[in-house]
Amino acid sequence: MKKTFVMRGKTVSGGQELLEFGGRQKENKNMAYRLVEFQIMPSTTVFASTNVELSATITAAKTFEDPSNPNFNNQGLIASALFGVQGDGHVEVGGVSIINDTFMITNNLILAVIDNQTGSPQDVNWQCRFEAVKMTDAQTAATNFRQYTIFDE
């Protein structure tokens, strides 16, 4: 079994993706996954005159967390990312992601993205890197219960 793997894609602004882990858990007893990297990028050419403000969240709950206004009190929020470009004569490119890399993933996740700039919203490219973690029976039970309570809120 691979120790790390990558999920990536391109999602329409305002859209969500289901990141599936249910099958992985059944194949490998006592396995969980940690999110170790989360990046977002524009899907169109960025020129010096273009402003871009993209945001994304990854949530382990029934509903997604608003990427434009994430609530860090939400126990199901495990990652948030922001990417911006100011193209007003001098280009400033910046990106940041905040990840709860201690969250053991055993259930599916919801990824949500948005282009916050007015005008024609662009799709958002995203990439997540996960690391497999072997757990004991007790750790598996505790992790599954925690995810169940978060998902059932």
ZAMAR-108684 format. One record per atom (N, C-alpha, C): residue number from 0; residue in one letter; z, x, y. Coordinates in steps of 0.1 Angstrom, whole numbers, plus 5000, padded with zeros to 4 digits. Atoms other than C-alpha are relative to their C-alpha. Layout:
N
SITE  num  residu  pz  px  py
SITE  NUM  A  Z  X  Y $
...
END
This chain:
153
SITE  num  residu  pz  px  py
SITE  0  M  5000  5008  4988 $
SITE  0  M  5000  5000  5000 $
SITE  0  M  5000  5009  5013 $
SITE  1  K  5000  4992  4988 $
SITE  1  K  4992  5012  5035 $
SITE  1  K  5013  4999  5008 $
SITE  2  K  4988  4999  4992 $
SITE  2  K  5021  5023  5057 $
SITE  2  K  4998  4993  5013 $
SITE  3  T  5003  5006  4987 $
SITE  3  T  5004  5012  5089 $
SITE  3  T  4986  4993  4999 $
SITE  4  F  5012  5007  4999 $
SITE  4  F  4976  4988  5097 $
SITE  4  F  4998  4994  5014 $
SITE  5  V  5003  5004  4986 $
SITE  5  V  4958  4975  5128 $
SITE  5  V  4993  4986  4999 $
SITE  6  M  5007  5013  4998 $
SITE  6  M  4948  4939  5138 $
SITE  6  M  4995  5001  5014 $
SITE  7  R  5005  5000  4986 $
SITE  7  R  4925  4936  5168 $
SITE  7  R  4989  4989  5001 $
SITE  8  G  5010  5011  4998 $
SITE  8  G  4901  4911  5183 $
SITE  8  G  4998  4998  5015 $
SITE  9  K  5003  5004  4986 $
SITE  9  K  4888  4895  5215 $
SITE  9  K  5002  4985  5000 $
SITE  10  T  4996  5014  4999 $
SITE  10  T  4903  4862  5226 $
SITE  10  T  4996  4994  5014 $
SITE  11  V  5003  5006  4988 $
SITE  11  V  4891  4838  5253 $
SITE  11  V  5013  4998  5009 $
SITE  12  S  4989  5002  4991 $
SITE  12  S  4913  4836  5284 $
SITE  12  S  5007  4987  4999 $
SITE  13  G  4993  5012  5002 $
SITE  13  G  4940  4810  5279 $
SITE  13  G  5001  4996  4985 $
SITE  14  G  5001  5003  5015 $
SITE  14  G  4935  4811  5241 $
SITE  14  G  5012  5007  4993 $
SITE  15  Q  4990  4995  5009 $
SITE  15  Q  4958  4819  5212 $
SITE  15  Q  4993  5004  4987 $
SITE  16  E  5004  4996  5013 $
SITE  16  E  4953  4837  5179 $
SITE  16  E  5012  4999  4990 $
SITE  17  L  4990  4999  5010 $
SITE  17  L  4973  4834  5147 $
SITE  17  L  4999  5013  4993 $
SITE  18  L  5000  4987  5007 $
SITE  18  L  4983  4868  5133 $
SITE  18  L  5008  4997  4987 $
SITE  19  E  4994  5005  5013 $
SITE  19  E  4989  4860  5096 $
SITE  19  E  5007  5011  4992 $
SITE  20  F  4992  4990  5008 $
SITE  20  F  5016  4878  5076 $
SITE  20  F  5005  4993  4987 $
SITE  21  G  4995  5007  5012 $
SITE  21  G  5025  4851  5050 $
SITE  21  G  4995  5006  4987 $
SITE  22  G  5006  4994  5013 $
SITE  22  G  5001  4865  5023 $
SITE  22  G  5005  5014  4998 $
SITE  23  R  4996  4987  5002 $
SITE  23  R  5012  4900  5029 $
SITE  23  R  5014  5001  4995 $
SITE  24  Q  4986  5000  5005 $
SITE  24  Q  5049  4891  5023 $
SITE  24  Q  5000  4996  4986 $
SITE  25  K  5000  5005  5014 $
SITE  25  K  5041  4873  4990 $
SITE  25  K  4995  5011  4991 $
SITE  26  E  5005  4989  5009 $
SITE  26  E  5021  4903  4977 $
SITE  26  E  5010  5011  4998 $
SITE  27  N  4991  4989  5000 $
SITE  27  N  5048  4928  4985 $
SITE  27  N  5015  4995  5002 $
SITE  28  K  4986  5005  4999 $
SITE  28  K  5084  4916  4978 $
SITE  28  K  5008  5010  5008 $
SITE  29  N  4991  4992  4991 $
SITE  29  N  5110  4928  5003 $
SITE  29  N  4993  5009  5010 $
SITE  30  M  5007  4993  4989 $
SITE  30  M  5084  4940  5028 $
SITE  30  M  5000  4992  5013 $
SITE  31  A  5001  5005  4986 $
SITE  31  A  5085  4934  5065 $
SITE  31  A  4991  5009  5008 $
SITE  32  Y  5009  4992  4992 $
SITE  32  Y  5064  4947  5093 $
SITE  32  Y  5006  5001  5014 $
SITE  33  R  4995  4998  4986 $
SITE  33  R  5073  4962  5127 $
SITE  33  R  4987  5002  5009 $
SITE  34  L  5011  4998  4990 $
SITE  34  L  5050  4960  5157 $
SITE  34  L  5003  5013  5007 $
SITE  35  V  4997  4987  4994 $
SITE  35  V  5047  4996  5170 $
SITE  35  V  4991  5003  5011 $
SITE  36  E  5009  4998  4989 $
SITE  36  E  5018  4993  5194 $
SITE  36  E  4993  4987  5003 $
SITE  37  F  5006  5012  4995 $
SITE  37  F  5003  4965  5215 $
SITE  37  F  4992  5004  5013 $
SITE  38  Q  5008  4996  4989 $
SITE  38  Q  4974  4971  5239 $
SITE  38  Q  4990  4989  5003 $
SITE  39  I  5011  5009  4996 $
SITE  39  I  4950  4949  5259 $
SITE  39  I  4991  5007  5010 $
SITE  40  M  5011  4994  4992 $
SITE  40  M  4918  4957  5277 $
SITE  40  M  4990  4989  5004 $
SITE  41  P  5011  5010  4996 $
SITE  41  P  4891  4938  5297 $
SITE  41  P  4989  5000  4990 $
SITE  42  S  5011  5001  5010 $
SITE  42  S  4861  4926  5277 $
SITE  42  S  4987  5002  5008 $
SITE  43  T  5012  4998  4993 $
SITE  43  T  4836  4931  5305 $
SITE  43  T  5000  5013  5008 $
SITE  44  T  5000  4988  4992 $
SITE  44  T  4825  4961  5326 $
SITE  44  T  5008  4999  5012 $
SITE  45  V  4991  5000  4989 $
SITE  45  V  4850  4970  5352 $
SITE  45  V  4994  5009  5011 $
SITE  46  F  5006  4992  4989 $
SITE  46  F  4834  4981  5385 $
SITE  46  F  5010  5003  5010 $
SITE  47  A  4991  4996  4989 $
SITE  47  A  4850  4996  5415 $
SITE  47  A  5004  4988  5009 $
SITE  48  S  4998  5012  4991 $
SITE  48  S  4848  4962  5433 $
SITE  48  S  5007  4989  4992 $
SITE  49  T  4995  5011  5009 $
SITE  49  T  4864  4942  5404 $
SITE  49  T  5015  5001  4999 $
SITE  50  N  4986  5001  5002 $
SITE  50  N  4900  4931  5403 $
SITE  50  N  5002  4993  4986 $
SITE  51  V  4997  5005  5013 $
SITE  51  V  4915  4925  5368 $
SITE  51  V  5015  4999  4999 $
SITE  52  E  4986  5001  5004 $
SITE  52  E  4949  4912  5358 $
SITE  52  E  5001  4992  4988 $
SITE  53  L  4999  5007  5014 $
SITE  53  L  4953  4904  5321 $
SITE  53  L  5014  5001  4996 $
SITE  54  S  4986  5000  5006 $
SITE  54  S  4985  4895  5303 $
SITE  54  S  4999  4994  4986 $
SITE  55  A  5000  5005  5014 $
SITE  55  A  4993  4888  5267 $
SITE  55  A  5015  5000  4995 $
SITE  56  T  4987  5000  5007 $
SITE  56  T  5023  4879  5245 $
SITE  56  T  4998  4999  4985 $
SITE  57  I  5000  5002  5015 $
SITE  57  I  5031  4880  5208 $
SITE  57  I  5014  4993  4997 $
SITE  58  T  4988  5008  5002 $
SITE  58  T  5056  4854  5197 $
SITE  58  T  5002  4996  4985 $
SITE  59  A  4997  5004  5014 $
SITE  59  A  5073  4847  5163 $
SITE  59  A  5008  4987  5001 $
SITE  60  A  4993  5013  4998 $
SITE  60  A  5081  4810  5170 $
SITE  60  A  4989  4989  4998 $
SITE  61  K  5009  5012  5001 $
SITE  61  K  5065  4775  5168 $
SITE  61  K  4989  5000  5010 $
SITE  62  T  5009  5001  4988 $
SITE  62  T  5048  4778  5202 $
SITE  62  T  4999  5014  5006 $
SITE  63  F  5002  4988  4994 $
SITE  63  F  5034  4807  5221 $
SITE  63  F  5009  5001  5013 $
SITE  64  E  4993  4998  4987 $
SITE  64  E  5052  4823  5251 $
SITE  64  E  4989  5002  5011 $
SITE  65  D  5010  4999  4989 $
SITE  65  D  5033  4820  5284 $
SITE  65  D  4998  5014  5004 $
SITE  66  P  5003  4986  4997 $
SITE  66  P  5016  4854  5290 $
SITE  66  P  5002  5003  5015 $
SITE  67  S  4999  4998  4986 $
SITE  67  S  5016  4848  5328 $
SITE  67  S  5015  5000  5005 $
SITE  68  N  4986  5001  4996 $
SITE  68  N  5054  4841  5329 $
SITE  68  N  5009  5001  4988 $
SITE  69  P  4992  4999  5012 $
SITE  69  P  5071  4854  5298 $
SITE  69  P  5015  5000  5003 $
SITE  70  N  4986  5002  4999 $
SITE  70  N  5107  4845  5293 $
SITE  70  N  5007  5010  4989 $
SITE  71  F  4995  4991  5009 $
SITE  71  F  5125  4875  5278 $
SITE  71  F  5013  4996  4993 $
SITE  72  N  4989  5006  5007 $
SITE  72  N  5154  4853  5268 $
SITE  72  N  4996  4993  4987 $
SITE  73  N  5006  5006  5012 $
SITE  73  N  5131  4838  5241 $
SITE  73  N  5002  5009  4989 $
SITE  74  Q  4998  4991  5012 $
SITE  74  Q  5143  4853  5208 $
SITE  74  Q  4988  5002  4992 $
SITE  75  G  5013  4998  5007 $
SITE  75  G  5108  4848  5194 $
SITE  75  G  4990  5009  5006 $
SITE  76  L  5009  4991  4993 $
SITE  76  L  5091  4869  5220 $
SITE  76  L  5002  5014  4996 $
SITE  77  I  4998  4986  5005 $
SITE  77  I  5085  4903  5204 $
SITE  77  I  4991  5010  5008 $
SITE  78  A  5008  4990  4993 $
SITE  78  A  5058  4918  5227 $
SITE  78  A  4994  4993  5012 $
SITE  79  S  5006  5005  4988 $
SITE  79  S  5044  4914  5262 $
SITE  79  S  4992  5012  5005 $
SITE  80  A  5008  4990  4995 $
SITE  80  A  5015  4933  5277 $
SITE  80  A  4993  4996  5013 $
SITE  81  L  5006  5003  4987 $
SITE  81  L  5000  4936  5312 $
SITE  81  L  4990  5011  5003 $
SITE  82  F  5011  4990  4996 $
SITE  82  F  4967  4953  5323 $
SITE  82  F  4994  4996  5013 $
SITE  83  G  5005  5003  4987 $
SITE  83  G  4955  4955  5358 $
SITE  83  G  4991  5011  5006 $
SITE  84  V  5009  4991  4993 $
SITE  84  V  4927  4971  5379 $
SITE  84  V  4998  4994  5014 $
SITE  85  Q  5003  5004  4986 $
SITE  85  Q  4925  4970  5417 $
SITE  85  Q  4987  5008  5004 $
SITE  86  G  5013  4994  4996 $
SITE  86  G  4889  4977  5428 $
SITE  86  G  4997  4999  5014 $
SITE  87  D  5002  5001  4986 $
SITE  87  D  4893  4978  5465 $
SITE  87  D  4996  5013  5007 $
SITE  88  G  5005  4988  4995 $
SITE  88  G  4874  5010  5472 $
SITE  88  G  5006  5012  4992 $
SITE  89  H  4994  4990  5009 $
SITE  89  H  4898  5031  5451 $
SITE  89  H  5005  4993  4988 $
SITE  90  V  4997  5007  5012 $
SITE  90  V  4903  5021  5415 $
SITE  90  V  5014  5005  4995 $
SITE  91  E  4987  4997  5006 $
SITE  91  E  4938  5019  5402 $
SITE  91  E  5001  4992  4986 $
SITE  92  V  4999  5006  5013 $
SITE  92  V  4941  5012  5365 $
SITE  92  V  5014  5002  4994 $
SITE  93  G  4986  4999  5006 $
SITE  93  G  4974  5004  5348 $
SITE  93  G  5002  4990  4989 $
SITE  94  G  4996  5009  5011 $
SITE  94  G  4987  4989  5317 $
SITE  94  G  5014  5004  4995 $
SITE  95  V  4987  4998  5005 $
SITE  95  V  5021  4984  5302 $
SITE  95  V  5002  4990  4989 $
SITE  96  S  4996  5009  5011 $
SITE  96  S  5034  4969  5270 $
SITE  96  S  5015  5002  4997 $
SITE  97  I  4986  5000  5004 $
SITE  97  I  5070  4960  5261 $
SITE  97  I  5000  4994  4986 $
SITE  98  I  5000  5005  5014 $
SITE  98  I  5076  4957  5224 $
SITE  98  I  5015  5001  4994 $
SITE  99  N  4988  5000  5007 $
SITE  99  N  5107  4947  5204 $
SITE  99  N  4997  5006  4986 $
SITE  100  D  5004  4993  5013 $
SITE  100  D  5100  4973  5176 $
SITE  100  D  5011  4999  4990 $
SITE  101  T  4989  5002  5011 $
SITE  101  T  5133  4964  5158 $
SITE  101  T  4998  4986  4993 $
SITE  102  F  5002  5013  5005 $
SITE  102  F  5120  4929  5151 $
SITE  102  F  4993  5001  4986 $
SITE  103  M  5007  4999  5013 $
SITE  103  M  5112  4927  5113 $
SITE  103  M  4992  4987  4998 $
SITE  104  I  5010  5012  5001 $
SITE  104  I  5081  4904  5109 $
SITE  104  I  4998  4997  4985 $
SITE  105  T  5003  5005  5014 $
SITE  105  T  5079  4883  5077 $
SITE  105  T  4992  4988  5001 $
SITE  106  N  5008  5012  4998 $
SITE  106  N  5061  4853  5091 $
SITE  106  N  4989  5002  5010 $
SITE  107  N  5011  4999  4991 $
SITE  107  N  5030  4846  5111 $
SITE  107  N  5004  5001  5015 $
SITE  108  L  4998  4999  4986 $
SITE  108  L  5028  4854  5148 $
SITE  108  L  4990  4993  5008 $
SITE  109  I  5010  5006  4991 $
SITE  109  I  5011  4838  5178 $
SITE  109  I  4998  5010  5011 $
SITE  110  L  5004  4992  4989 $
SITE  110  L  4992  4860  5202 $
SITE  110  L  4993  4991  5010 $
SITE  111  A  5005  5008  4989 $
SITE  111  A  4984  4844  5236 $
SITE  111  A  4995  5010  5011 $
SITE  112  V  5006  4992  4989 $
SITE  112  V  4962  4859  5264 $
SITE  112  V  4996  4992  5012 $
SITE  113  I  5005  5007  4988 $
SITE  113  I  4952  4851  5299 $
SITE  113  I  4995  5010  5010 $
SITE  114  D  5005  4992  4989 $
SITE  114  D  4931  4866  5327 $
SITE  114  D  5006  4992  5013 $
SITE  115  N  4993  5006  4989 $
SITE  115  N  4953  4858  5358 $
SITE  115  N  4992  5000  5013 $
SITE  116  Q  5008  5000  4988 $
SITE  116  Q  4926  4865  5384 $
SITE  116  Q  4992  4987  5002 $
SITE  117  T  5008  5012  4997 $
SITE  117  T  4909  4835  5401 $
SITE  117  T  4985  5003  4998 $
SITE  118  G  5014  4998  5002 $
SITE  118  G  4872  4830  5395 $
SITE  118  G  4996  4998  4985 $
SITE  119  S  5004  5001  5013 $
SITE  119  S  4855  4835  5362 $
SITE  119  S  5009  5008  4991 $
SITE  120  P  4991  4992  5009 $
SITE  120  P  4882  4844  5336 $
SITE  120  P  4992  5007  4989 $
SITE  121  Q  5007  4993  5011 $
SITE  121  Q  4871  4870  5311 $
SITE  121  Q  5009  5000  4987 $
SITE  122  D  4993  4999  5013 $
SITE  122  D  4880  4873  5274 $
SITE  122  D  5009  5013  5001 $
SITE  123  V  4990  4988  5001 $
SITE  123  V  4908  4898  5265 $
SITE  123  V  4999  5006  4987 $
SITE  124  N  5000  4992  5012 $
SITE  124  N  4904  4925  5240 $
SITE  124  N  5015  5004  4997 $
SITE  125  W  4987  4996  5004 $
SITE  125  W  4936  4933  5221 $
SITE  125  W  5001  5008  4987 $
SITE  126  Q  4998  4992  5013 $
SITE  126  Q  4949  4957  5194 $
SITE  126  Q  5015  5001  4998 $
SITE  127  C  4986  4998  5004 $
SITE  127  C  4982  4957  5175 $
SITE  127  C  5000  5009  4988 $
SITE  128  R  4998  4991  5011 $
SITE  128  R  4994  4984  5152 $
SITE  128  R  5014  4996  4994 $
SITE  129  F  4988  5004  5008 $
SITE  129  F  5020  4974  5125 $
SITE  129  F  5004  5011  4990 $
SITE  130  E  4995  4991  5010 $
SITE  130  E  5041  4995  5102 $
SITE  130  E  5008  4992  4990 $
SITE  131  A  4993  5006  5011 $
SITE  131  A  5053  4984  5068 $
SITE  131  A  5014  5006  4999 $
SITE  132  V  4986  4996  5001 $
SITE  132  V  5091  4985  5062 $
SITE  132  V  5005  4994  4987 $
SITE  133  K  4994  5005  5013 $
SITE  133  K  5107  4982  5027 $
SITE  133  K  5014  4996  5003 $
SITE  134  M  4987  5004  4998 $
SITE  134  M  5139  4962  5028 $
SITE  134  M  5007  4997  4987 $
SITE  135  T  4993  5004  5011 $
SITE  135  T  5167  4955  5004 $
SITE  135  T  5000  4985  4998 $
SITE  136  D  5000  5014  5001 $
SITE  136  D  5172  4920  4990 $
SITE  136  D  5009  4993  5011 $
SITE  137  A  4991  5005  4989 $
SITE  137  A  5201  4914  5015 $
SITE  137  A  4993  5000  5013 $
SITE  138  Q  5008  4999  4987 $
SITE  138  Q  5179  4926  5044 $
SITE  138  Q  4989  4990  5001 $
SITE  139  T  5010  5010  5000 $
SITE  139  T  5151  4904  5033 $
SITE  139  T  5005  4986  5002 $
SITE  140  A  4994  5013  4998 $
SITE  140  A  5173  4873  5031 $
SITE  140  A  5004  4998  5015 $
SITE  141  A  4995  5001  4986 $
SITE  141  A  5188  4880  5066 $
SITE  141  A  4988  4999  5009 $
SITE  142  T  5012  5000  4992 $
SITE  142  T  5154  4887  5081 $
SITE  142  T  4992  4986  4999 $
SITE  143  N  5007  5013  5002 $
SITE  143  N  5138  4855  5066 $
SITE  143  N  5008  4989  5007 $
SITE  144  F  4991  5010  4993 $
SITE  144  F  5168  4834  5078 $
SITE  144  F  4998  5001  5015 $
SITE  145  R  5001  4998  4986 $
SITE  145  R  5165  4849  5113 $
SITE  145  R  4987  4994  5005 $
SITE  146  Q  5013  5005  4996 $
SITE  146  Q  5128  4841  5115 $
SITE  146  Q  4999  4985  4998 $
SITE  147  Y  5000  5015  5002 $
SITE  147  Y  5133  4806  5101 $
SITE  147  Y  5007  4993  5011 $
SITE  148  T  4993  5007  4989 $
SITE  148  T  5159  4798  5128 $
SITE  148  T  4992  5001  5013 $
SITE  149  I  5008  4998  4988 $
SITE  149  I  5137  4812  5155 $
SITE  149  I  4988  4990  5000 $
SITE  150  F  5012  5009  5001 $
SITE  150  F  5106  4793  5142 $
SITE  150  F  5004  4985  5000 $
SITE  151  D  4996  5014  5001 $
SITE  151  D  5126  4761  5137 $
SITE  151  D  5006  4995  5013 $
SITE  152  E  4993  5005  4987 $
SITE  152  E  5140  4759  5173 $
SITE  152  E  4992  4990  5007 $
END
